[in-house]
Amino acid sequence: MHHEIECVVKIGSKGQPAAIAVGLDLTDRPVQGKLRKEQLPWAKGKCFRSSAVVGNWHEWSADWESLNQENAALRLELTVNDELRQSAFLSEMSVPINQQINSLSEWAPVQEGDFLFTGTPSGVAQLVSGDSLIARLIGPQDIVLSEIIMRCD
């Protein structure tokens, strides 16, 4: 199992962001690798019980572009067993969130209530049974906006 911390955006009315949260996107790499090798769809490696964990929601009334602006100072952090594994500002993402939603909206029916997992910073790594995780979406002045605290079973 591998971890990927992400910002999750809840889509509101008129396709605008309504809330943001930290998310953990978990992947069963052995299953995914086998399916890729056989040139089969690898959804089974991504879609299983508890493969997408979402923290508490923080209301977001600004637009899509503001999520990636440096002055928003939104940051993701994941620690595993008290070791920092992933950390990055949303402004450092290789594909800005507003570009992701614009591209997605061109081919998928995006509607109110949908969740958009927005990509992960470097540092993806393996989890093992017994690992303790703390995932956070942090705002200006180091205020924790959303948090997940869990243990791998």
C-alpha positions as CSV (number, residue, x, y, z in Angstrom):
1,M,0.0,0.0,0.0
2,H,1.3,3.5,-0.9
3,H,0.1,6.9,0.4
4,E,-0.6,10.0,-1.6
5,I,-1.7,13.1,0.3
6,E,-4.0,15.5,-1.7
7,C,-6.2,18.5,-1.4
8,V,-9.8,17.5,-2.0
9,V,-12.2,20.2,-3.3
10,K,-16.0,19.8,-2.8
11,I,-17.7,21.3,-5.8
12,G,-20.5,23.7,-5.1
13,S,-23.2,25.4,-7.1
14,K,-22.3,26.8,-10.5
15,G,-19.2,24.6,-10.5
16,Q,-17.3,26.7,-7.9
17,P,-15.4,25.3,-4.9
18,A,-17.5,25.1,-1.8
19,A,-15.1,23.5,0.7
20,I,-11.6,22.0,0.9
21,A,-10.2,19.1,2.9
22,V,-7.1,17.0,3.2
23,G,-7.4,13.6,1.5
24,L,-5.4,10.4,1.4
25,D,-5.5,8.5,-1.8
26,L,-4.2,5.0,-1.2
27,T,-2.9,2.6,-3.8
28,D,-2.4,-1.2,-3.8
29,R,0.8,-1.1,-5.9
30,P,1.2,-4.8,-6.4
31,V,-2.3,-5.1,-7.9
32,Q,-1.9,-1.9,-9.9
33,G,1.5,-3.1,-11.3
34,K,0.1,-6.5,-12.3
35,L,-2.8,-4.9,-14.1
36,R,-0.6,-2.4,-15.9
37,K,1.7,-5.1,-17.0
38,E,-1.2,-7.0,-18.5
39,Q,-2.4,-3.7,-20.1
40,L,-5.7,-3.9,-18.1
41,P,-7.5,-1.1,-16.4
42,W,-5.9,-0.7,-13.0
43,A,-8.9,0.7,-11.1
44,K,-8.8,-2.4,-8.8
45,G,-5.5,-1.0,-7.4
46,K,-7.2,2.3,-6.5
47,C,-10.8,1.3,-5.7
48,F,-11.1,-0.7,-2.5
49,R,-12.6,-0.1,1.0
50,S,-10.9,2.9,2.6
51,S,-8.8,3.7,-0.4
52,A,-9.9,7.4,-0.3
53,V,-10.0,9.0,3.1
54,V,-11.2,12.6,3.4
55,G,-10.7,14.9,6.4
56,N,-13.1,17.5,7.9
57,W,-14.3,20.1,5.4
58,H,-13.3,23.7,5.6
59,E,-15.6,26.2,3.8
60,W,-14.0,27.8,0.8
61,S,-15.9,30.7,-0.8
62,A,-13.1,32.0,-3.2
63,D,-12.7,30.8,-6.8
64,W,-10.6,28.0,-8.3
65,E,-7.6,30.2,-9.1
66,S,-7.2,31.3,-5.5
67,L,-6.5,27.8,-4.3
68,N,-3.1,27.9,-6.0
69,Q,-2.1,31.5,-5.2
70,E,0.9,31.9,-3.0
71,N,-0.9,34.4,-0.8
72,A,-3.4,31.6,0.1
73,A,-0.5,29.8,1.7
74,L,-2.3,26.5,1.5
75,R,0.0,23.6,2.4
76,L,-0.3,19.8,2.5
77,E,1.7,17.8,5.1
78,L,1.8,14.0,5.8
79,T,3.7,12.4,8.6
80,V,4.1,8.7,9.0
81,N,5.3,7.5,12.4
82,D,6.2,11.1,13.2
83,E,8.4,11.4,10.1
84,L,7.5,14.0,7.5
85,R,6.9,12.2,4.3
86,Q,5.1,14.7,2.1
87,S,5.0,18.5,2.3
88,A,4.2,21.1,-0.3
89,F,2.3,24.3,-0.9
90,L,-0.6,24.1,-3.4
91,S,1.0,26.9,-5.3
92,E,3.9,24.5,-6.1
93,M,1.6,21.9,-7.8
94,S,2.8,21.0,-11.3
95,V,-0.8,21.2,-12.6
96,P,-2.8,24.0,-10.9
97,I,-6.2,23.1,-9.5
98,N,-8.1,25.5,-11.7
99,Q,-6.4,23.9,-14.8
100,Q,-7.5,20.5,-13.5
101,I,-11.1,21.4,-13.1
102,N,-11.2,23.2,-16.5
103,S,-9.8,20.1,-18.2
104,L,-12.0,17.7,-16.3
105,S,-15.1,19.8,-17.2
106,E,-14.4,19.4,-20.9
107,W,-15.1,15.6,-20.9
108,A,-16.8,14.7,-17.6
109,P,-20.1,15.7,-16.1
110,V,-19.0,17.8,-13.1
111,Q,-21.8,18.7,-10.7
112,E,-22.5,20.0,-7.3
113,G,-21.4,17.7,-4.5
114,D,-18.6,16.0,-6.5
115,F,-15.1,15.7,-4.9
116,L,-12.0,16.6,-6.9
117,F,-8.7,14.9,-5.6
118,T,-6.1,17.3,-6.9
119,G,-2.8,15.5,-7.1
120,T,0.0,14.8,-4.7
121,P,3.4,16.3,-3.8
122,S,6.6,14.2,-4.1
123,G,7.3,11.7,-1.3
124,V,4.8,8.9,-2.1
125,A,5.9,5.8,-0.2
126,Q,4.8,2.5,1.2
127,L,2.7,2.0,4.3
128,V,2.8,-1.1,6.5
129,S,0.5,-2.4,9.1
130,G,0.8,-0.4,12.3
131,D,1.9,2.9,10.7
132,S,0.5,6.0,12.3
133,L,-0.5,8.8,9.9
134,I,-1.3,12.5,10.3
135,A,-2.4,14.3,7.2
136,R,-3.1,18.0,7.3
137,L,-4.2,20.8,5.0
138,I,-2.7,23.9,6.6
139,G,-3.6,27.5,5.9
140,P,-2.0,30.9,6.6
141,Q,-0.3,31.3,10.0
142,D,0.0,27.5,10.2
143,I,-3.7,27.0,11.0
144,V,-4.8,23.4,10.5
145,L,-7.9,23.6,8.2
146,S,-8.5,19.9,7.8
147,E,-6.9,16.8,9.4
148,I,-6.8,13.0,9.2
149,I,-5.3,11.0,12.1
150,M,-5.3,7.2,11.5
151,R,-3.5,4.0,12.0
152,C,-2.9,1.4,9.3
153,D,-4.4,-2.0,10.2
